[in-house]
């Protein structure tokens, strides 16, 4: 039997995004500072289950935290390159709330936090109107979500004379292919950040 580790066990209640009276946003990995806390929970459980290798776990943990701290600085420095009035991240579903909260982006999702939730014509119309009114120039598709809804928004904006492009594909509920840079946590976050900044700056 392999142990199961709750990576959010050391999170404080006020660090979690509430999306309803009974539900928290699960996409905690998009705030790198929170992922550092999660790494600490993993380290603690690994040592508890395999105390003979405590020194190795501590050494790897310290190296990884250093890489995550560097990543956190990188994300913020890159996001700061986007003009303030363009710091709006529009995606198919609301997976990037922690990312926006931590790094200063207004995040808009066509669907809720669950990709299984349905979006309706009102959602498409509201999003189209928001993009046109605020002159947002790019929205993003996600690797794990069909792009049909996003294309409907783009077509709707075009009919009102506002051109919106697909800024690129982001990883939300899945990472890249195994063996690629995007198949690692750090590579996935860097890819998302680079894609967002390139499209919005």
Number of C-alpha atoms within 10 A of each C-alpha: 3 5 8 8 14 11 19 19 12 12 15 8 9 7 10 17 16 13 12 8 6 6 10 14 18 17 18 23 20 23 20 25 17 20 20 20 17 21 17 20 18 20 19 18 16 17 16 12 12 11 13 10 12 15 11 11 17 16 10 12 18 14 10 15 18 13 13 19 13 12 18 21 13 14 21 14 12 17 22 16 13 18 12 13 12 18 22 23 22 24 27 25 24 21 26 24 22 24 22 19 14 16 20 15 22 16 19 21 19 21 20 17 19 13 17 10 9 10 15 10 11 9 16 21 15 12 21 24 16 14 23 18 11 11 15 21 18 21 26 21 23 20 16 15 18 12 16 10 20 24 18 15 22 21 15 21 23 14 10 11 10 18 17 21 14 16 20 17 18 24 19 23 14 13 19 18 10 9 8 11 15 19 15 15 17 16 16 21 24 19 17 20 18 16 16 25 19 15 17 21 15
